[in-house]
Amino acid sequence: MKTFKIVSAFTLLLVVSLSITAQVPRVRDVRQSLPARQTEESKPEQTPARQAETQAQQAPASSQIFYVCTTNGSNRNDGSKGSPFKNIDKAINTASPGAEIRIAGGNYYGTLNIGFIESEKPVKLYGSFDPGFTRQDIVSYPTLIQPDNASARTSRKTLLKFTKDVAGTVIDHIIFDSGERNAYHEREGIVEGIEGGRLMLPTEKPSNRNSTVGEPLLQFVSATTGGDVTIQNCIFINGASFALQAGHRSGKFIVKNNVFVANKMAAIEIYGTCARTGGPGTNTLCSEVEIAYNTILFSWSRTKDFLDMGYGIRIMTGCEYNIHHNILGGSILAAIDHTRFNNNEWINIDHNIFFVNKDKDLHYSPASNTRIRIDAQDFDDLEVASVNGNRNEIPTKLKVNKDYLQGYLNARYSEEVDFDRNSPANQWRAAMGMNMQGSISSDVSMFANKYPWKDAISLFGNIEEYGAQTP
């Protein structure tokens, strides 16, 4: 028997000194008063061509405020502060467009534990309040959307999805976690100190659980109307697909002061969905995207062979990007993907920290059939609008789970192919004009293993002026 071994491996070498204590600066330009509201200065500047459309699509203002508490609320209540609803979806269904919904700490994933929440209207979701709704604190009173695995038997959808109008939507102080819903291997990809093995794909059937739901954590579908959207002070963790995926027609989409950890394919993917003008080969500017002060770590590939996807941020077409003051590390491929041929003059990448991204910090395709891999120290050679202050640096005060980090640094994938063309079976197949056969076995030491959600909270406020600050 002839055995051919194909080994695709990588070992990321890093000397990391993780301090026990971290700086915990207060947010300055990132933090907003409670409840957070957009200021006039935060409104995007729009071209005349987009301004009329955006104005027509803006949701009506609402003075409604509803309250939700899973521990002492009831969906038969009126949703007032003294008589809160029990479920977020009940509040959304009751609210008018633009209403504010304040959510006490607890785990919420749909009435009757359906496992997902959907909205066709813009609302403002403010989570992590104490039971009396006087204090908002994601550490002391975390609001989670964290379905269990049982929910995957009947519903296999995105944790939170907006399906139509979005103008004025705000999502604040909420933890999105698929770690309990996912299926993890019992024997393969075991990492000491981390619960479970490697993530199982949706096509794999575990012996004692429902299969993984391969949907994003938060999604705005491509058919949504335009308008401003703000995602801030949230945690996105253990996504079996994208953490945040959005189609945006017009306005400004802000992703600010969030933590993204252990998500598959990409942490952030936002693309323009407005009507294209200008003919073939041209892009139309739909909206502005600001991605700032986020901590983005351990972005895993689509499959366990580490060959496809695995990005922190994907620059898609139709949007102007302002990417600044983020911490971007531990991506299986690159921290930023710029291979979709979006216009260079719409791209600003400034004052970000990059480290331990397996296949360089940025993937860039200036033309078809090309892919250039670039370190942050060489960004000045890019012909984009702005690339200032980016650097390769190990943030030693980043409070990463050490067991997870160790497993990631040693992650490797291997395949073993057994094929014998002279075996009696293959000789008979050849004589009959049939294809000869062999077998392939594969092994991976770590792949999208579950990151502890409580440890992700510790990633706020580690590095002053970079990454997610203390909300």
N, C-alpha and C positions, 0 to 999 in steps of 0.2 A: 504494500500500500504506500503510495506516494502522498506525502502531506506537504501542502504549500501553506505557509503562514503569512498572512498579511496583517501587519500590526500598524495601526494608526494611533500614535500616542502623543501625548504632550504632558510635560511636567513644567509647571510655571514656578520658577525659582524666585523666591522673595524672602528677604529677611525683614520681618515685621515686628516691631516692638509696640505692643498694644498697652497703653497706660491704663491703670485701674480707674483713675479718675479722668474725666474729660471736661473740657471747657463747656460751660452751659450758658452761652450768651443769650441775652434777650433779643428777640427779633426787632429790627428797627423798621426798615422800609417794607419788610415782608408782613409783619404782624398787623392785623386790623382789630379794631375794637369789637366787642361782642354786643350784638350780633354783627358779623362782618358785612360791610356793604361797599360797593364800588363807588369811588369818587369820580368827579367830573374829569380829573386828570387821567384816570385809568381808561377812559373811553377811547377806542381806536380811531385813528385818522383814516378816512376812507376816500377812495377815488370817487368822483362824481358818478361814475358808472355803477358803483356798488352802493352808493349812499341811498338812493331811492329804494333799492331792493331791501336794504337793511331796515330802513324806516318802516316800510310796509310790513316787515316780518316781526318787528318788535312786539313782544307780548305785553298786554295791558298791565299796568302797575296794580299791585294788590296790597292791601293793608292787613290781610288775613295773617294770623299767627296760630298755628296748631302745635300741640304738644303730644309727644309719644313716649310711653314708658312701658317696657315689656314686663316689669315686675308688678306694678300696681295699676296698669291701665286696662281699658276694656274697649273693644271696638263698638260697643253700644253707648259709650260716652260721647260727649259733644266735642272732644278734642281740645278743651280749654286747659289752662294751666292746672286748675284744681280737679279736672276730670279728663285726663289725657286718654288718647287712643292707645291701643296695645301694639299695633303694627304700623310700620312705615307706609306700606301700600294702602292701608285704609286712609291714612292722612292724605296721601297723594290723590286718591280717588275722590276725596271730599273737597280738596282745595281747588281754588280758582288759579288760573295761570299767574305765576309770579308770587304765589303765597310763600310764606316762610314756615318751615317745619323744624321745630327744635326737638331733639331726640336725646333722651337720657341714656346713660350707659347700659349695656346689655348686648345680647346677640339677637339680631333680627334677620330673618331670611324668608319673609313672606307669610301671610296668613295661612294657617294650617300647615306650616312648615313646607311650603311648596318648593322652596329652594331658590327663588329668584324674585326680583322686583322690577316692574316696568312702568314707565311713565310716557304718556304722549303729550305732556304739557311741561313747560318750564316751571321749576320750583326751586326753592332755596333750602337745602338740607344742611342743618347745623347739628352735628352730633357731639357726643361725649359731655353731656351735661350731668350734673348731680341730680338726684331724684326730685329736688325742689326747684330745679331749673334756675339756680342763681349763679352757678359757676360752670365754666366749660374747661375741662381738663382731660386730655386724651390719655394721660398716665393714670390718673385716679379713677376716672369714670369712662373707660373706652367703649365707644359704640362700634360693634362689629357687625359686618354682614359676612357670616361664616357658616354656610350650610353644612349639614352632616352628610355622610355618605349615603344614608338611606334615601335622601331626597333625590339622588341621581337615578333612582329606579324609575321614577315617573316624570321627572322634569330635568331636562339637560340644556339649560339656558345660561346666558350671561347673568352674573350676580345682580348687576343693576344696568338697565338699558333704557335709553331715551329714544323713542321711536318716531318722533315727529317734530314738534316745536321745541326750541331750546333757548330762545333769547332771554337772557337774564338768569340762566341756571347757575347756581352756586352749590358746590359740594365741599363741606368743610368738617374736619375732625372726625372722619370715619375710617375704620380699618376694613379693608376688603381682603379676605383670606379664603383661598380654596384648599388649604391644607387638610381640612377634615373631610372634604368631599372627594378629593383625589384618591386614587388607588396607588399604593407604593408596594414595590416588590418585597417579598418576604425573605429572599436569599441574595438577590443580586444588588450590587451597588450599596452594600452596607457600609456606613461610616460610623466609627466609634464615637459615641456621645450624641448621635443624632437619631431621632426616632424613625424607624422604618428604613427601607432601602430606596433604590432609585425610583423615580416616577415611572409609572406604567402608562403607555400611550392609550388613547381611547379605543384602539383596535385590539388591545390586549385584554383578556378576560381573567381577572384575579380569581382565586379559588374561593374566597370567603367575603368578597365585597363587590359592590357595583363598580363598573369600569369608570375610568377618569372621564370627566366632562371637558371636552376640548374647546371651551369658549372663553372669551376675555373676562376679566373681572369687572370692568366698566366699559360700556360701549355706547357710542352715539352713531346710529346707523347712517348710511350715506344719503338717505332720503330726507334727513332732517332739514328744517328751514334754518336760515341764518340768524345771527345775533350773538351777543357776547356770552361766553361761558367761562367760569372760573372754578378750578379744582385746586384746593389749597389745604395744607395741614393734614393730609391723609396718609395712610399707609396702604400699599398694594403689595401683596405677598403671596407666594406660591401659586401664581397664575399658571394654568395649564395651557394657556394660549397667550395672547397679549395681556398685559396688565391694563393699559388704557389704549383703546382703539377708537378713533373718531373720524367721521366724515363731516366736514364743516363747510357751509356754503358762503358765509360772509360774517363780518365782524371780527372780534378778537377772541382767541381761545388761549386762556392763561392756565398754565400748569406750574404752580409755585409752592415751594416749601413742603414737598412731599417726600416720602421714603418709598422706594421701590426695591424689593429684595426677592431673589429666587423666582423670577418669572421667566416663562419660556417664550422663545421667538423674539420678542422685543418688549421693553418696558413701556415705551410710548410710540405710537404710530398715529399721526394726524395728517389727513390729506384733504385737499380742496375738492368740493363737489359742485361748484357753480358751472354754469353753461360755458363751454369752450368757445372762444372767438379767435380770429386771426388765421384760421386755416391749419392744414396739417403741419406737424412738427413744431407748433408753437404752444406755449403755456399761457393760461389766463390766471391772473392773480385773483384768488377768491377771498382769502382771509389772512389775518396776521396771527402767528402762533408765538407765544412767549413761554419758554421753558427755563425756569430760573430757580436757583436755590433748592434744587432737589438732590437727594442722595440716592444714587442708582447703582446697585450692586448685584453681582451674580446673575447675569442675564444668560439663560441657557438656550441651546440650539433646539431646532425643531425635533430632531431625533437624536438618539443616544450616540451616534457616531461623530458628533461635533462638527459636521460638515456644512450644515445649512442653517442660516439665521443665528440668533444669539447676539442681539444688539441692545444697547441701552436706549438710543433714540434713532428712529428712522425718519430721515428727511424725505417727505413725499412731495408730489407735484401739487401746484396750485396754491401754495402758501408761502408767505414770507416768514422766515424763522429768526427769532432772537433767542439764542441759546447761551445763557450766561450764569456764572457762579454756581455751577453744578459740580458735584463729586461723582465721577464716572469710573467705576472700577469693576474688575472681575467679569468682563464680558467674554463669552466663549469665542466670538469673532471680534467685533469692534465696538467701541463705545458709541460711535455715531456712524450711521450708514447713509452715504450720499451717493447712491448709485441709481436713482430713479430719474435722473436728468432734469431735476428742478433747476430753475434759473439761478446761476451763481450770484447775481446781483440781489437776490432775495434772501441771502443766507448770511447771518451774523453769528459767529461762534467766539465768545469772548470770556476770559477770566474763569476758565474751568480747570479742575484738577483731574488728570487722567492717570490711571495706574493699573497694572496687571491685566490689561486687555489682551487676550491670547493672540489675536491676529492684527495687531496694531490698534491705534486709537481711532482711526477714521478710514472707512472704505469709500473710495471716490471713483466714479466712472465718468470721465470727461467725454467719452464717445462710446458707441456701441462696441461690444466685445472687448472692453477694457475694464480693468479693476485695479486701481492703485491703492496700496496700503501705506498709510502715513502715520508717523508718530506726531504727537502734539508739538514737539520741538521744531517740526518742519512745516507747521501750518502756515507760516508766513509765505510759503511758496504757492499757496492756493490763490486762485483768482476769484475770490468771493468778496462780498461787501466789506466784511470786517472779521479779523482774527487777531485779537489783541489779548495778551496776558494769559494765554493758556500754558500749562506746564505739566510735565511728568513729575509726579511726586508721591511718595508713599505717605499717606496721612496717618501717622503713628498713633494719633489720639482717637481714631475711629473705633468705636466700641463694637466690633464685629464678634459674632460667636466664634470662638477659637476653634472648636471642633469642626464647624462648617468650613471655616477658612482652610484648615489643614486638609480636609477632604478635597476641597476644590483645587488646591495647589498641586495635589498628587493625582488629580483625575486623569484617567487614561481609558482608552477604548481599544479592544483588539478583536480581530476575526481570525478564525481558523478554518481553512478550506480543505476538506478531504476529497480527493478525486483520484481514481485509479482507472485509466482508460483500458488497462489490460485485464481488469477483473472479468470473470465469466459473464456477469450480468451485462457489463458495458460492451463486451465483444458480441454478445447476442443482440443487444440493441443496435449496434453498428451494422451487423449483418442484415437486420430487418429494416435498415434505413431510418432508425429512430435516434433521437438525441441521447447522448450518453449523460449520465447523472453523477452528481457528487453531493456532498453535504457541507453546510456552513454553520459554524457555531460562533457566537459572539459573546463578549463579556465587557462590562464597563464597571469601573470602580466607584463612580458617582455620576448621577445625572438628575438634576432638578430635584434633589432630595428636599424634604420638608424643612423649612427654616422656622424656628420657634417664633411665633408672632409676638410674644412678650419681649423677646430680644430685639425685635425690630423697633420697638418703641424707644429703646436705648440709643438709637442712631440719631435722634433729634439733638441738635445743639452740640455736636462734637467738635466741629471746626468753625471758628469764628469767621463770618463773612463768606463761607462756602458751604454748600450742601444745605440740608434741611435744618433750620434753626428751631429753637424751642418755641412751640406755638403758644 
